[in-house]
Amino acid sequence: MEADHLCIGGGPAGIFAALHIAGSGKRCIILEHNTQLGRKLRITGKGRCNLTNYCDKDTLFASIPRNSKFLYSAFSRCMPQDVMAFFENLGIPLKIERGNRVFPASDRAEDVVQALQNAVKNAGIPVVHGEATQLLLQNNCCYGAVTADGREFHAETTLIATGGISYPKTGSTGIGYQLAQQAGHTIVPLVPSLIPMVTEESWCGHAMGLSLRNVILRLYRGKKCIFEEMGEMLFTHFGVSGPLVLRASACIPSGSPQDYHLEIDLKPGLTSERLDKRIQRDISENINRDLGNLLHALLPAKLILPILQICHISPGIKAHSVTRQQRQKLVETIKSVPLHIRAFRPIDEAIITRGGVSVKEVDAKTMASKCCKGLYFAGEILDTDGFTGGFNLQIAFATAYSAALAIANYPLLH
């Protein structure tokens, strides 16, 4: 089968690029091994599809912890406002929520997928189902791909937009990395990003299901704080998860997560002095109550015993027996509950794959391979990733758009 352009991968980056390439008048084929397009897109944003983040350029770059400079040109061509206009033109009303996160007004990722599928159909782009396992290469030039069942697809240009290896149930097999290596590309080691954390503290399991809101989470390497943010987090049977934890995980460079620890400020609205006065007042008004019972007015029930254990204070101690030293330790712990990271959860539970095709081997303006003529990359397969909040889809759309512009202007030989 022949076309001007072959797009390997029918996720957000692949579809976005294909639509813009087809809009330039070139014949385009999408090769997707799933039975449907946009399978992973259906589960983003907990099924609501956080399409992008309505922010300025400074905020956008600050939300990309690795290789943000590589994305400068792509973001200059395709900002969040451009992505929003694209989907609104497809008939998807949008809304902006807390943190400038952009969602479809219907709160349905399925509506986004259906709109993209309809756009692909209306553009006359054939969608062929099969997994590309080999690039067609000659003289450092890519002219298509071969599927596992032996079908050959010939094209002047080929875009690899196969995503990462997280959420393998959605079809993220990692085949794109193998294809890139065939063309001579270096793959930066793959590790999870935006991933829950396993803690040394077993008490987290007893607090399983507890969701904390409006707390501050800090991430430390030694005594240096490298992440601090207010928001929500969740205790699980293995440790911690939730938006704050996922964002903090993106700040841990490749290496051992055991070198880092977390601290939770359960009462960020109170200074240590005001919190101490609050506890003193509660004690003075309930001098004969057990401290463990008295703290129910201040803390979630599932955290009272763990915090007292950290402080080495018996929950049965009477309020009037609490010493000044014990009270100060209690204040200190409430303002900085320590959690030691033992490991990340498995990479197949990560929202995003960190690592991938080295950006040193990709042209930042065009997303073209520097190793192989006619080959391009877009989306998660590249070694760049962002925080939660719509930033990773913005990367996918922006890199796809840059690739599409370059491919649309690629000189055809026939």
C-alpha positions in Angstrom: 0.0 0.0 0.0 1.4 3.4 -0.9 0.8 7.0 0.3 2.6 10.2 0.6 2.8 9.8 4.4 2.5 6.9 6.9 1.6 7.7 10.5 2.4 4.8 12.8 0.2 5.2 15.8 -3.4 6.3 16.1 -3.3 8.1 19.4 -3.6 11.9 20.0 -0.2 12.8 18.5 -0.7 10.5 15.4 -4.3 11.7 14.7 -3.5 15.3 15.2 -0.5 15.1 12.8 -2.5 13.1 10.2 -5.3 15.6 10.2 -3.0 18.5 9.6 -1.0 16.6 6.9 -4.2 15.5 5.1 -5.3 19.2 5.3 -2.3 20.1 3.2 -3.5 17.9 0.4 -1.1 14.9 1.0 -2.3 11.3 1.0 -2.0 10.0 4.5 -2.4 6.5 6.1 -2.8 5.8 9.8 -1.4 2.4 10.9 -2.8 1.5 14.3 -2.6 -1.9 15.9 -5.6 -1.4 18.2 -9.1 -2.0 16.8 -10.0 1.6 17.5 -8.2 5.0 17.4 -7.5 6.9 20.6 -7.8 4.0 23.1 -5.5 5.6 25.7 -7.1 8.9 25.2 -10.4 7.5 26.5 -8.9 7.0 30.0 -7.0 10.3 30.4 -8.2 12.7 33.1 -10.0 9.8 34.8 -12.2 9.4 31.7 -12.8 13.1 31.3 -9.8 13.9 29.0 -7.7 16.8 30.3 -6.8 18.1 26.8 -4.4 20.8 27.7 -3.7 23.5 30.2 -4.8 27.1 29.6 -1.6 28.8 30.7 1.0 31.2 29.4 4.3 30.1 27.9 6.3 30.6 31.1 4.0 28.3 33.1 4.0 25.8 30.2 7.8 25.6 30.3 7.9 25.5 34.1 5.7 22.4 33.9 8.1 20.4 31.8 10.8 19.1 34.1 13.0 17.6 31.4 14.1 18.8 27.9 11.8 21.8 28.0 14.2 23.8 25.7 13.7 21.2 23.0 10.0 22.0 23.0 10.5 25.8 22.5 9.9 25.8 18.8 7.0 23.3 19.0 5.2 25.3 21.7 5.8 28.6 19.7 3.8 27.0 16.8 1.1 25.3 18.9 0.1 26.8 22.3 -2.8 25.6 24.5 -5.0 28.2 23.0 -4.4 26.7 19.5 -5.3 23.2 20.8 -8.5 24.5 22.3 -9.5 26.2 19.1 -8.8 23.0 17.2 -11.2 21.0 19.3 -13.8 23.7 19.5 -13.8 23.7 15.7 -14.4 19.9 15.8 -17.6 20.7 17.8 -16.3 20.0 21.3 -17.3 22.7 23.8 -14.6 23.1 26.4 -14.4 24.3 30.0 -11.5 25.4 32.2 -11.3 24.1 35.8 -9.0 24.6 38.8 -5.4 24.7 37.8 -6.3 25.9 34.3 -7.0 22.3 33.3 -9.1 22.1 30.1 -11.8 19.5 29.7 -14.6 18.9 27.3 -17.8 20.5 28.7 -19.5 17.1 28.7 -16.8 15.5 31.0 -16.6 12.7 28.5 -13.3 11.6 26.9 -15.4 9.5 24.5 -16.8 12.6 23.0 -13.2 13.8 22.1 -12.3 10.4 20.6 -15.5 10.3 18.6 -14.9 13.8 17.2 -11.3 12.8 16.2 -12.6 9.6 14.6 -15.2 11.6 12.6 -12.5 14.1 11.6 -10.3 11.3 10.3 -13.2 9.8 8.3 -14.2 13.2 6.9 -10.6 13.9 5.8 -10.6 10.6 3.9 -7.6 9.2 5.9 -7.5 5.4 5.7 -7.0 3.7 9.0 -5.3 0.3 8.7 -5.1 -2.0 11.7 -1.8 -3.8 12.2 1.4 -3.5 14.2 4.5 -2.1 12.4 7.4 -4.3 13.4 10.0 -3.1 10.9 10.9 0.1 9.1 11.7 0.0 5.4 15.2 1.5 5.3 17.7 2.2 2.6 20.8 4.4 2.5 19.8 6.1 5.8 16.3 6.9 4.5 13.0 5.6 5.7 10.4 4.8 3.0 7.7 3.1 5.1 7.1 0.1 7.3 6.2 -3.6 7.4 3.6 -5.1 9.7 3.8 -8.3 11.8 1.8 -10.1 9.1 4.1 -9.0 6.3 2.1 -6.1 4.7 4.3 -3.4 3.3 3.4 0.3 3.5 5.4 2.6 1.3 5.5 6.3 1.9 7.8 9.3 1.3 7.6 10.2 5.0 6.9 8.2 8.2 5.9 9.5 11.6 6.3 7.3 14.7 3.8 8.3 17.3 3.3 5.1 19.1 3.4 6.4 22.7 5.3 4.9 25.6 5.0 1.7 27.6 2.7 2.8 30.4 -0.8 1.5 30.5 0.0 -1.5 28.3 -3.7 -2.6 28.3 -4.4 0.4 26.1 -1.9 -1.0 23.5 1.3 0.8 24.6 3.7 -2.0 23.6 6.8 0.1 23.2 7.3 -1.1 19.6 8.1 2.5 18.6 11.3 2.4 20.5 12.4 -0.7 18.6 11.5 1.0 15.3 13.6 4.0 16.3 16.5 1.9 17.1 16.3 0.2 13.7 16.9 3.7 12.3 19.9 4.2 14.5 18.4 6.2 17.3 19.4 6.1 21.0 16.7 5.3 23.5 17.1 7.1 26.8 16.3 4.4 29.5 12.6 4.1 30.1 11.3 4.8 33.7 7.9 5.7 35.1 6.8 9.3 35.5 3.6 10.6 37.1 3.6 7.4 39.2 2.3 6.5 42.7 5.0 5.8 45.3 5.6 2.9 47.6 6.5 4.0 51.1 8.6 2.4 53.9 5.9 3.4 56.4 3.4 0.5 56.6 0.8 2.7 58.4 -0.1 4.2 55.0 -1.9 0.9 54.3 -4.0 1.3 57.4 -5.0 4.8 56.2 -5.9 3.4 52.8 -8.7 5.3 51.1 -8.1 8.5 53.0 -8.0 11.5 50.7 -6.4 14.7 51.9 -7.3 18.1 50.4 -5.5 21.4 50.7 -2.4 20.0 52.1 1.2 20.9 51.1 3.4 18.1 49.9 7.2 18.6 49.8 9.8 16.3 48.2 13.3 16.3 49.6 16.6 15.0 48.5 18.6 15.1 51.7 17.8 18.5 53.2 17.1 20.1 49.9 13.4 20.6 49.0 13.0 20.1 45.2 9.2 20.1 45.1 6.5 21.9 47.1 2.8 22.3 46.2 -0.6 22.5 47.7 -3.4 20.1 46.6 -4.8 16.7 47.0 -3.2 13.3 47.7 -4.4 9.8 48.6 -3.3 7.0 50.9 -3.2 3.5 49.4 -2.4 -0.1 50.4 1.1 0.4 49.2 1.8 4.0 50.0 0.6 7.3 48.5 -0.9 8.4 45.2 -3.1 11.3 44.0 -2.3 14.5 42.0 0.4 15.9 44.4 2.3 12.6 44.6 2.2 12.1 40.8 3.5 15.6 40.2 6.2 15.1 42.8 7.3 11.8 41.1 8.1 13.8 37.9 10.7 15.7 39.8 12.7 12.7 40.8 15.5 12.2 38.2 16.4 8.8 36.9 18.0 6.9 39.7 17.0 5.6 43.1 13.8 6.9 44.6 15.1 5.8 48.0 17.3 8.9 47.9 14.2 11.0 48.4 11.6 11.5 51.1 8.2 13.3 51.4 6.8 15.6 54.1 3.1 16.5 54.4 1.9 19.7 56.0 -1.5 18.8 57.2 -2.4 22.3 58.3 -0.8 24.7 55.9 -3.3 27.4 56.9 -1.8 27.5 60.4 1.7 28.5 61.4 3.4 26.3 64.0 2.7 28.9 66.6 -1.0 29.1 65.8 -1.3 25.3 65.7 0.4 25.1 69.1 -2.1 27.6 70.6 -5.0 25.6 69.0 -3.7 22.4 70.6 -3.2 24.2 74.0 -6.7 25.5 73.8 -8.2 22.0 73.1 -6.2 20.6 76.0 -7.3 23.2 78.4 -10.9 22.7 77.5 -10.6 18.8 77.7 -8.1 18.2 80.4 -9.4 14.8 81.3 -9.9 13.4 77.8 -7.4 11.0 76.1 -5.2 12.8 73.7 -6.1 10.3 70.9 -9.8 11.2 71.3 -9.1 14.9 71.6 -7.3 15.0 68.2 -10.4 14.0 66.3 -11.4 17.6 66.1 -8.0 18.4 64.4 -7.0 15.5 62.3 -8.6 12.7 60.1 -9.3 9.7 62.3 -7.0 7.4 60.2 -4.0 9.7 60.9 -4.3 10.1 64.6 -2.6 6.9 65.7 0.2 7.1 63.1 1.1 10.7 64.0 1.1 9.8 67.7 3.3 6.8 67.0 5.7 9.1 65.1 5.8 11.4 68.2 6.2 8.4 70.5 3.1 9.5 72.4 0.5 7.1 73.8 -3.0 7.8 72.4 -4.3 7.0 75.9 -2.4 9.8 77.6 -4.6 12.3 79.4 -4.6 15.8 77.9 -3.5 17.3 81.2 -0.4 15.1 81.2 0.9 16.1 77.8 4.2 17.9 78.3 5.4 21.0 76.4 8.0 18.9 74.7 5.4 16.3 73.5 3.1 19.1 72.3 5.9 20.7 70.3 6.8 17.3 68.7 3.1 16.9 67.8 3.0 20.3 66.2 6.2 19.6 64.3 4.9 16.3 63.0 1.5 17.6 61.9 3.4 20.3 59.9 5.7 17.8 58.4 4.5 14.2 58.4 7.5 12.2 57.1 7.2 9.5 54.4 10.2 7.6 53.1 10.0 6.4 49.5 10.9 2.8 48.9 10.1 2.5 45.3 7.8 3.6 42.4 4.9 1.4 41.5 5.4 -0.7 38.3 5.8 1.3 35.1 2.6 -0.1 33.6 0.8 2.0 36.3 2.5 5.2 35.3 0.6 7.9 33.5 3.6 8.8 31.3 6.8 7.0 30.3 9.9 9.0 31.0 12.8 8.5 28.6 12.5 7.5 24.9 14.1 8.7 21.7 16.9 11.1 22.6 16.0 14.6 21.6 19.6 15.2 20.7 18.9 13.1 17.6 15.7 14.9 16.6 15.4 18.3 14.9 13.5 20.5 17.4 11.8 22.6 14.7 10.5 19.8 12.5 10.6 16.6 14.7 12.6 15.0 11.9 15.2 12.3 12.7 18.8 13.4 12.4 19.7 9.8 11.8 17.4 8.9 9.0 15.8 11.0 6.3 12.0 10.9 5.9 11.5 9.8 9.5 9.7 11.9 12.2 8.6 11.5 15.8 5.8 13.0 17.9 4.4 12.6 21.4 5.3 10.4 24.3 7.9 8.4 22.3 10.3 11.4 22.7 12.3 11.9 25.8 10.3 14.7 27.3 7.4 14.7 29.7 5.4 17.1 31.9 3.5 17.4 35.1 -0.2 16.4 35.4 -2.7 18.9 34.3 -2.9 18.6 30.6 0.8 19.3 29.9 1.6 15.9 28.4 -1.2 16.0 25.8 0.0 19.6 25.0 3.4 18.1 24.3 1.8 15.5 22.1 -0.2 18.0 20.1 2.6 20.5 19.7 5.2 18.0 18.5 2.7 16.5 16.2 1.9 19.9 14.7 5.6 20.7 14.1 6.0 17.3 12.4 2.9 17.9 10.3 4.1 21.3 9.1 7.4 19.8 8.1 5.9 16.7 6.4 3.4 18.9 4.5 6.3 20.7 2.9 8.4 17.6 2.3 9.2 17.4 -1.4 7.6 14.4 -3.1 9.6 12.3 -5.5 6.6 11.2 -7.6 
